[in-house]
Amino acid sequence: MCTLTHFAMTADDRIKSPLILSATDFNDHCPRFQVVPAGNAFFHIKETSTGRVRGFREDHNEACALARSLESKIELLANGCLR
């Protein structure tokens, strides 16, 4: 059910609203890796920014785990924890 409450705010209030993500916030929440089917029971882990395949697995759950692992390694490198 839509209550149309977002129309009750002025445009300036919507810009200042904390619910609206800035470009940097959006990039922080956007996944860096995507699991895509690449055949019969075969999955590629693609980097979303370049489209390059960074890994592959035969099991979907393992492919998702690899994507999460790659994501966490990038975050740790960005924070300077891994060198």
Secondary structure by P-SEA (a helix, b strand, c coil): ccccccccccaaaaaaccccccaaaaaaacccbbbbbccccbbbbccccccccccccccaaaaaaaaaaaaaaaaaaaacccc
